[in-house]
């Protein structure tokens, strides 16, 4: 009897050991955010109403029609007058920026955010195993990643990834790179550096499809410290649950909808095609198809499938011609508490809000980020996340869905789980000192007041301040 007992016990113990080992190894492959630091430039770089209007007025290539188009875009953009621009914009050298202007913009961001994050977290530069940097519109030699390594004297065996031209969705691509490395290597610490270089990318021509970017993009950035070390797990803020990347670059209309090119006069800029909304919608829908089963409960997926099937039968039976109006929506709140939306513009936020049937409370973090900081490209998601944290909305167990878009055309999304209550006292939170004033009671647009249009009985005209009389 004793021998028979041990005969059964050995395989059972072996099976338990294999299960324990599998669970143990899985724990070492998790991706945690330990801390992050947003970038808030100095007040002397704030873009006031007068400064923004003055830059428009100095562009002698604009005619009255282009002027009206540009001011209408500014007025309806949802952007306030506390956003930031590079120093070259204030010195008037943005038409002919130098390499030093571009490097100065990056160095100010690097030295402010990286030093604050490492100092607060207690992690030394020598402990960084992986460095991922994404600056889409500026590629230097040596690379910007090499510039960081040189300044902070990082290790010789550090794994480095320097991403360019990934657009506004670059930070989630960076997270995906770190996630995949963590699946292979234990006990690693990664630093993601995400921003955009605006100094060399101000468009000075009059092509309407290219001047729009001047209205939307502002200075900003963020650095994120991630790890799969067990010894750092207790300090983590978020755990990555899943990440999905969708790329429609094989479709010509998607590829061509957001392209850097020269206009007829040889002036470099970013062309935004009229097919951009359609390309974004397609990528968004395809991305949701993949991530929805990963983040939503079975009951919601079954409800959606049954509703869709029932409506299809009803439509066929009634032979309805307006089937597109009969939509069966998924309730994403069954699997997500918070929505972190890329601040690509007011239309982007409105579109996602409509598609996912979100409330104004859900959209508030993105709207306030757009108003206060503008579109900061790939770093905008982290300003939105910081707003939620500063408002003390993020509690242990909550899930945060991040959604971003980028040229190519790409849609990337991921789900984070909050691993501890966040009280908003994070020293690196850019909203910490101003959060009590948001959302403001009145989101009056200062651009509308000074540069907006006047609706008369039979026509609509723009106000022309004295400094812009040459347009008339």
CORTA-V774412 format. One record per residue. N is the residue number from 1. RES is the residue in three letters. SS is DSSP state (A for helix, B for strand, O for the rest). PHI is phi as a letter, one per 20 degrees, with the letter a starting at -180 (* if undefined). NEAR is the number of other ideal C-beta (glycine too) atoms within 10 Angstrom. Layout:
N/RES/SS/PHI/NEAR
N/RES/SS/PHI/NEAR
This chain:
1/UNK/O/*/4
2/UNK/A/f/6
3/UNK/A/f/6
4/UNK/A/f/8
5/UNK/A/f/9
6/UNK/A/f/9
7/UNK/A/f/9
8/UNK/A/e/9
9/UNK/A/f/10
10/UNK/A/f/10
11/UNK/A/f/9
12/UNK/A/f/9
13/UNK/A/f/11
14/UNK/A/f/10
15/UNK/A/f/10
16/UNK/A/f/10
17/UNK/A/f/10
18/UNK/A/f/10
19/UNK/A/f/10
20/UNK/A/f/10
21/UNK/A/f/10
22/UNK/A/f/10
23/UNK/A/f/9
24/UNK/A/f/10
25/UNK/A/f/11
26/UNK/A/f/10
27/UNK/A/f/12
28/UNK/O/f/15
29/UNK/O/d/15
30/UNK/O/f/19
31/UNK/O/d/24
32/UNK/B/d/22
33/UNK/B/e/20
34/UNK/B/e/20
35/UNK/B/a/23
36/UNK/B/b/24
37/UNK/B/c/27
38/UNK/B/e/26
39/UNK/O/d/26
40/UNK/O/c/23
41/UNK/O/f/21
42/UNK/O/f/10
43/UNK/A/f/8
44/UNK/A/f/8
45/UNK/A/d/19
46/UNK/B/f/15
47/UNK/O/e/20
48/UNK/O/f/12
49/UNK/A/g/17
50/UNK/A/f/13
51/UNK/A/f/14
52/UNK/A/f/23
53/UNK/A/f/18
54/UNK/A/f/14
55/UNK/A/f/18
56/UNK/A/f/20
57/UNK/A/f/16
58/UNK/O/f/13
59/UNK/O/e/18
60/UNK/O/f/8
61/UNK/O/e/14
62/UNK/O/e/21
63/UNK/O/e/10
64/UNK/A/f/13
65/UNK/A/f/11
66/UNK/A/f/18
67/UNK/A/f/22
68/UNK/A/f/16
69/UNK/A/f/17
70/UNK/A/f/20
71/UNK/A/f/25
72/UNK/A/f/17
73/UNK/A/f/18
74/UNK/A/f/22
75/UNK/A/f/20
76/UNK/O/e/16
77/UNK/O/f/20
78/UNK/O/n/22
79/UNK/O/e/27
80/UNK/O/e/20
81/UNK/O/d/15
82/UNK/O/d/16
83/UNK/O/f/24
84/UNK/B/c/21
85/UNK/O/c/23
86/UNK/O/f/27
87/UNK/A/f/18
88/UNK/A/f/22
89/UNK/A/f/22
90/UNK/A/e/15
91/UNK/A/e/10
92/UNK/O/n/11
93/UNK/O/e/15
94/UNK/A/f/23
95/UNK/A/f/11
96/UNK/A/c/10
97/UNK/O/f/20
98/UNK/O/e/12
99/UNK/A/f/11
100/UNK/A/f/11
101/UNK/A/f/19
102/UNK/A/f/22
103/UNK/A/f/16
104/UNK/A/f/15
105/UNK/A/f/28
106/UNK/A/f/23
107/UNK/A/f/15
108/UNK/A/g/18
109/UNK/A/f/25
110/UNK/A/g/21
111/UNK/A/f/13
112/UNK/A/f/18
113/UNK/A/e/25
114/UNK/A/f/21
115/UNK/A/f/15
116/UNK/A/f/17
117/UNK/A/f/23
118/UNK/A/f/20
119/UNK/A/f/12
120/UNK/A/f/14
121/UNK/A/e/19
122/UNK/O/m/9
123/UNK/O/e/18
124/UNK/O/e/13
125/UNK/A/g/18
126/UNK/A/f/10
127/UNK/A/e/16
128/UNK/O/f/22
129/UNK/O/e/19
130/UNK/B/c/21
131/UNK/B/c/23
132/UNK/B/c/26
133/UNK/B/c/26
134/UNK/B/c/28
135/UNK/B/c/28
136/UNK/O/f/23
137/UNK/O/d/19
138/UNK/O/b/19
139/UNK/O/c/13
140/UNK/O/d/17
141/UNK/O/c/6
142/UNK/O/f/10
143/UNK/O/f/15
144/UNK/A/f/24
145/UNK/A/f/21
146/UNK/A/f/16
147/UNK/A/f/16
148/UNK/A/f/25
149/UNK/A/f/20
150/UNK/A/f/10
151/UNK/A/f/14
152/UNK/A/e/18
153/UNK/O/l/9
154/UNK/O/f/21
155/UNK/O/f/13
156/UNK/O/f/5
157/UNK/O/e/6
158/UNK/O/f/16
159/UNK/B/e/16
160/UNK/B/c/14
161/UNK/B/c/17
162/UNK/B/d/18
163/UNK/B/e/21
164/UNK/O/c/17
165/UNK/O/l/14
166/UNK/O/e/22
167/UNK/A/m/22
168/UNK/A/f/27
169/UNK/A/e/29
170/UNK/A/f/29
171/UNK/A/f/31
172/UNK/A/f/28
173/UNK/A/f/23
174/UNK/A/f/25
175/UNK/A/f/25
176/UNK/A/f/18
177/UNK/A/f/18
178/UNK/A/f/26
179/UNK/A/g/20
180/UNK/A/f/12
181/UNK/A/f/20
182/UNK/A/f/23
183/UNK/O/f/14
184/UNK/O/d/8
185/UNK/O/d/13
186/UNK/O/e/12
187/UNK/O/l/13
188/UNK/O/d/19
189/UNK/B/c/19
190/UNK/B/c/25
191/UNK/B/c/27
192/UNK/B/d/27
193/UNK/B/c/27
194/UNK/B/c/33
195/UNK/B/a/29
196/UNK/O/b/27
197/UNK/O/d/24
198/UNK/O/e/26
199/UNK/O/g/25
200/UNK/O/e/18
201/UNK/O/c/21
202/UNK/O/e/22
203/UNK/O/e/20
204/UNK/O/d/21
205/UNK/O/e/19
206/UNK/O/c/21
207/UNK/O/f/18
208/UNK/A/f/13
209/UNK/A/f/16
210/UNK/A/d/22
211/UNK/A/e/26
212/UNK/A/f/21
213/UNK/A/f/19
214/UNK/A/f/22
215/UNK/A/f/23
216/UNK/A/e/23
217/UNK/B/e/24
218/UNK/O/c/26
219/UNK/O/f/28
220/UNK/O/r/29
221/UNK/B/r/28
222/UNK/B/b/27
223/UNK/B/c/28
224/UNK/B/c/27
225/UNK/B/d/26
226/UNK/B/c/28
227/UNK/B/a/28
228/UNK/O/d/23
229/UNK/O/f/20
230/UNK/A/f/14
231/UNK/A/f/8
232/UNK/A/d/18
233/UNK/A/g/15
234/UNK/A/f/8
235/UNK/A/e/16
236/UNK/O/f/21
237/UNK/O/d/20
238/UNK/B/c/25
239/UNK/B/c/15
240/UNK/B/f/19
241/UNK/B/e/17
242/UNK/B/a/14
243/UNK/B/b/20
244/UNK/B/c/20
245/UNK/B/d/17
246/UNK/B/c/22
247/UNK/B/c/18
248/UNK/O/d/20
249/UNK/O/f/11
250/UNK/O/f/7
251/UNK/O/e/15
252/UNK/A/f/10
253/UNK/A/f/14
254/UNK/A/f/23
255/UNK/A/f/16
256/UNK/O/e/15
257/UNK/O/f/22
258/UNK/B/b/23
259/UNK/B/c/15
260/UNK/B/e/15
261/UNK/B/b/13
262/UNK/B/d/13
263/UNK/O/e/18
264/UNK/O/f/8
265/UNK/O/e/10
266/UNK/O/n/7
267/UNK/O/e/16
268/UNK/B/f/15
269/UNK/B/a/22
270/UNK/B/d/20
271/UNK/B/e/19
272/UNK/B/d/18
273/UNK/O/e/15
274/UNK/O/f/8
275/UNK/O/e/17
276/UNK/A/g/21
277/UNK/A/g/13
278/UNK/A/f/14
279/UNK/A/f/24
280/UNK/A/f/24
281/UNK/A/f/13
282/UNK/A/g/18
283/UNK/A/f/23
284/UNK/A/f/20
285/UNK/A/f/12
286/UNK/A/f/14
287/UNK/A/f/22
288/UNK/A/f/19
289/UNK/A/g/11
290/UNK/A/e/13
291/UNK/A/e/23
292/UNK/A/g/16
293/UNK/A/f/10
294/UNK/A/e/14
295/UNK/A/c/20
296/UNK/O/d/19
297/UNK/O/f/10
298/UNK/A/g/8
299/UNK/A/f/9
300/UNK/A/f/17
301/UNK/A/f/15
302/UNK/A/f/10
303/UNK/A/g/16
304/UNK/A/f/16
305/UNK/A/f/12
306/UNK/A/f/11
307/UNK/A/f/14
308/UNK/A/f/15
309/UNK/A/f/11
310/UNK/A/f/11
311/UNK/A/f/15
312/UNK/A/f/13
313/UNK/A/f/10
314/UNK/A/f/12
315/UNK/A/f/15
316/UNK/A/f/10
317/UNK/A/f/8
318/UNK/A/e/10
319/UNK/O/l/7
320/UNK/O/f/13
321/UNK/O/e/8
322/UNK/O/d/7
323/UNK/A/f/14
324/UNK/A/f/7
325/UNK/A/e/8
326/UNK/O/e/13
327/UNK/O/d/11
328/UNK/O/d/14
329/UNK/O/e/11
330/UNK/O/e/19
331/UNK/O/e/13
332/UNK/A/f/21
333/UNK/A/f/16
334/UNK/A/f/13
335/UNK/O/c/19
336/UNK/O/c/19
337/UNK/O/e/18
338/UNK/B/c/21
339/UNK/B/c/23
340/UNK/B/d/25
341/UNK/B/d/27
342/UNK/O/g/30
343/UNK/O/e/32
344/UNK/O/f/23
345/UNK/O/q/20
346/UNK/A/g/17
347/UNK/A/f/14
348/UNK/A/f/23
349/UNK/A/f/22
350/UNK/A/f/15
351/UNK/A/f/17
352/UNK/A/f/21
353/UNK/A/f/18
354/UNK/A/f/9
355/UNK/A/f/15
356/UNK/O/e/21
357/UNK/O/l/13
358/UNK/O/e/20
359/UNK/O/e/10
360/UNK/A/f/9
361/UNK/A/f/10
362/UNK/A/f/19
363/UNK/A/e/17
364/UNK/A/g/18
365/UNK/A/g/28
366/UNK/A/f/29
367/UNK/A/f/22
368/UNK/A/f/23
369/UNK/A/f/29
370/UNK/A/f/29
371/UNK/A/f/22
372/UNK/A/e/22
373/UNK/A/d/29
374/UNK/O/m/27
375/UNK/B/e/25
376/UNK/O/e/30
377/UNK/A/m/33
378/UNK/A/f/30
379/UNK/A/e/28
380/UNK/A/f/29
381/UNK/A/g/29
382/UNK/A/f/27
383/UNK/A/f/28
384/UNK/A/f/25
385/UNK/A/f/27
386/UNK/A/f/26
387/UNK/A/f/26
388/UNK/A/g/22
389/UNK/A/f/24
390/UNK/A/f/24
391/UNK/O/e/18
392/UNK/O/l/13
393/UNK/O/e/18
394/UNK/O/e/23
395/UNK/O/d/13
396/UNK/O/g/10
397/UNK/O/n/11
398/UNK/O/f/18
399/UNK/B/d/15
400/UNK/B/d/23
401/UNK/B/e/20
402/UNK/B/e/22
403/UNK/B/c/23
404/UNK/B/c/27
405/UNK/B/c/26
406/UNK/B/a/26
407/UNK/O/g/23
408/UNK/O/q/21
409/UNK/O/d/26
410/UNK/B/c/26
411/UNK/B/c/28
412/UNK/B/c/29
413/UNK/B/b/25
414/UNK/B/b/26
415/UNK/B/d/20
416/UNK/B/d/25
417/UNK/B/d/16
418/UNK/B/f/22
419/UNK/O/e/19
420/UNK/O/b/14
421/UNK/O/g/11
422/UNK/O/d/22
423/UNK/O/e/11
424/UNK/O/n/17
425/UNK/O/e/10
426/UNK/O/g/19
427/UNK/O/f/11
428/UNK/O/e/20
429/UNK/O/e/21
430/UNK/O/f/23
431/UNK/O/e/25
432/UNK/O/g/17
433/UNK/O/e/10
434/UNK/O/c/12
435/UNK/A/f/17
436/UNK/A/f/9
437/UNK/A/e/10
438/UNK/O/c/17
439/UNK/O/f/14
440/UNK/O/f/11
441/UNK/O/f/6
442/UNK/O/c/6
443/UNK/O/e/11
444/UNK/O/f/10
445/UNK/O/e/20
446/UNK/A/f/16
447/UNK/A/f/22
448/UNK/A/f/15
449/UNK/A/f/11
450/UNK/A/e/15
451/UNK/A/d/23
452/UNK/O/f/17
453/UNK/B/e/15
454/UNK/B/d/9
455/UNK/B/e/9
456/UNK/O/e/8
457/UNK/O/f/4
458/UNK/O/c/5
459/UNK/O/b/8
460/UNK/B/d/10
461/UNK/B/c/10
462/UNK/B/d/17
463/UNK/O/f/13
464/UNK/O/c/15
465/UNK/O/g/12
466/UNK/A/g/5
467/UNK/A/f/12
468/UNK/A/d/19
469/UNK/A/f/9
470/UNK/A/f/11
471/UNK/A/f/16
472/UNK/O/e/8
